[in-house]
Amino acid sequence: MKIDILTDDDGNIGALHMRGRGGKDAPLHSGIRASAGQQLHENVEVPDHLTTDDKVHHLLMTHKVDVSGGQAKLVERKHSGA
C-alpha cells in the first residue's frame, strides 16, 4: 500500500495519511502540508502487514523514512543496544 508520510528533516514520522479507496469522489491529495523543518513524502510503499488498524499507529515509533537513495522508503528504526 502507498501512503503519504510527513517527517522532520531526520526522517522521524510525524503524520501518516492512508489514501482511501473511495472511487471517483475520493480526494487526490492528503491535505497534509509541510512546514519549515518538515518534508512530505507522497506515495511511500508500506508493506500491507504494517497498514492494518492495529499496526499503523506503531509506525510512528518503530519506523522512519530514509531518503538516502533518492526515493523515500520506510525503514525500521535501529535500536541502540543498551
Secondary structure, DSSP 8 states (H G I E B T S, - for coil): -EEEEEEETT-BEEEEEE----GGGS-SS------TTEEEEEEEE--GGGSSTTTGGGHHHHEEEE-TTSS-EEEE------
